[in-house]
């Protein structure tokens, strides 16, 4: 419904508030050069539950990170939000959202029932044409493993 779409679209603003959302966007803008490294660190801290060591770093409990991942992957508002960001930010947010949902599956806590049958293959196709990601090959290799896990018929023949 239109109401749900509009509610989803304003989700981040309502949850984070104006100041925190502006701060998050400012951090993204200031750290474009090391965005891949920072995103990986936030992801690892989220999985391990370790406290952030950098004052500018974002610290999220796994359940909160899963909610955001679900929002980005599974709602029109979340997808719309990502498509308004630059391609590097959008691809990284989608990548880590997929990894978080996969982790939720491993933990038996995918409470929204997000299906990862198609998302990894779609993201691979987007990443293959991108030139801004320095770790693109590693991301694609991880995504290909997930394609094999969630959609084995698309994984292709096994390499010998």
N, C-alpha and C positions, 0 to 999 in steps of 0.2 A: 504494500500500500504506500501511497505518497507520504503519509505520516511517518511510517517506519523508515523510509528513505531519508527524509529530512532529519529525523531523530538520529539515525546512524551518521549522517553527514556532520552533525554538530557534536558527535560523541566526544572527540578529543578535547574540544573546547570546554564542554561541560565537565568532563572528568578532571582535566588538568587545570582548568581555569586560565584566564587571560595571561597572567604573569608567568606561570610555568610553561605554557605553550609558547609564549614569546621567548623564554629562556631556552627551551629545547630547540626552537628554530635558530636562535642565535648561535648555540653551540654547534649545530649542524653546519651553519654558514662559516663559522670560524675554523672548523676542523675538517674542511673538505679534503685537505691533503692527506690526512691520516684517518679518514673516516672508516676505511676497511679495518684498520688495526683496532680502532676504538669499538667498532661494532663487534668484532671477534672477542674482545676483552669483556664487554658487557654480556655477551652470550655465555661465555665461560663462567663469569661470576654468577650469572643467573642459574646455570646448571649446578654449580657447586655450592651455591648459597653463601659464597665468600663476600665479605664487605668490599666495597669499592675502595681503591687506594688513592684515587685521584679525586680532588674536590669537584672537578667538572664532570666526572663520570656519573652515569646513570646507574642506579642500583634498583633492580626489580626482583621481587619474589617470583618464583616460577609461576605460581597461579596467576599473578597479574600479567606477566609476560605472555602466558598462554591466552589470556583474554584479549590482549592487543593483537597477537598473532591471528586469532580467530576473526577479530574485527577486520584486519587488513586482507585476509584471504577469503572471507566468507560473506562480506556485506558489500552492497553497492557503495555505501558511504566510505568504507575502508578502501576499496579499490579506487574510488573517485579521489580520495585524499592522496593516495600514492601517485596517481597519474598527474597530480598537480605539482609534484616534486620533480627534481632533476632525475635523469635516468639512473645515475649511480645510487642515489639514495633510495629510489623506488626498487631497484634490483636487489640491493642489500636488505632492505626491509622485508621484501618478499622471500628472499633466500632464508633469512633467519626465522621468519614466520613459519616457513615449511619445516625447518629443523625443530622448532619448538613444538609444532603439532606432532611431528614424528616422535619426539621425546615424550609428549603426553600419551601417545599410543603405547610406548614402551612402559610407561608408568601406570597404564590403565586409567588415565585421568583425562581422556579426550571427551570431556563432558558435553561438548557441542556436536560431537560426531563428525568433525571435519574430515572429509574424504580426500586423501592425497593421491588418488588414482591418476589425475591429469595435471595437477599443479607443477610437479617437478619437470615434466617434459615440456610444458609451456614455458617455464622459466629458462630451461636450457636453450630453447629456440630464441628467446629474447637476449640471453647472455652471449650467444655465439656471434651476434652482430655488434656487440658493444665493445668499444675500445678504451673505456675509462677505468675498467677494473683491472688492477694489477695481479690479483689472484684468481682470475677468471677460470683458468684451467683446473684449479683445485675445487672451485665451486661447482663447475660442470661435472667433475669426477664424482663428487659427493651426490649431486643430483641424479647422476646416472645410476648410482647404487640404489637410490630411493625409487627410481623408475623400476628397476629390477625387483625391488621389494614389494611395491604397491601395484605394479602393472607389468608383470613379467613378460607378457606377450609383446610388449613394445621395447623391451630391453635389447632385443636382437640376439644373434648367435653368441655363444660364449667364446671368449678369446682363448686361444691355446698358446 
